[in-house]
């Protein structure tokens, strides 16, 4: 396939659906749809213009799912010209967003991805006033629950939002009380899956980045001005070097992407849009400490990625207890949730399972590299293991064996919690939301 083409994009008011068109020259064509149930049934001319500006960015972002099948050097945009701002942003988005993909497929994309600049103009954003209010994207795991509960303590208008929510996400949303829910449905073209079955390249894409562009469109269609993410500071830590860049599985959850994305949307589409992570100053250990006080969610939260497989038919609900995500979440919660209770949540004690040893070694930097997963920093994993050697987890096989190999000082649980709940990372949180986070942390101490 010699060229990848961005063909068309539009919003169909009657069905409340965005349609995105892509094609390979002389090859397959694709249509992706994003449905917005319950969106406004009427848009003003100014809102239509604003939505068009937001869709322009979404079209370029969502194309990464189709581009990765063959990764040609020739990229063409047929439905509009491309400014230097757009070309620069999406070069970086594709280059870093496909970092893990490039490792998986052993392909160096450093001289491949090229977005052509076809306009010497600058895009101008809409200056319409967005409806005051925030949405918290719910992912089914502990992090978004902590953000939601922190903001529930305030009087700021708040809704939950989810894209392609399966049972685990809906269970969390239903457990949160009577907060309004927004549900969006993204449908990739089935021809993409057929290509993958025929041998086209496949692998990780920056899904959080794509969903963020969808939620920017939702700001117009549902009426809100803030998207409150739940990405921790350690999401900015990379996994390895490859092809001249630091590869980070969580690139589109990093502070770097957060700042780039908010700046891009404000300059090209929505000048009053706010996008930030409420949990950015904390590491995963701190978030786990906060979550441990929210026992109403213990039986419904799920972080194992088998719950969220892109193919709904391939999803497996629960905790698989045999992947980096399950290992890390179990480890992060172990200092703060009673041993027997945590074992009931997961269905087994993962820290006393010899078959898990290599996986925990990777988390602690004792083998291989940091797993390609949304897991915490190597340093905090080592700290937790060492802390557990002073608790009733001390005799479990993983704790005993790895604890002896880690030279760090053993903190008490109280010391670990106090350290984890202090702000460690730079952030982009507006003042009123930062006050909410501080109040929630004080209440948890």
Beta strands, then each sheet from edge to edge (+ up, - down):
strand 1: 3-12
strand 2: 17-24
strand 3: 29-36
strand 4: 74-77
strand 5: 134-137
strand 6: 158-163
strand 7: 181-187
strand 8: 226-229
strand 9: 240-242
strand 10: 245-247
strand 11: 274-277
sheet 1: 4+ 1+ 2- 3+ 7- 6- 5- 8- 11-
sheet 2: 9+ 10-
end
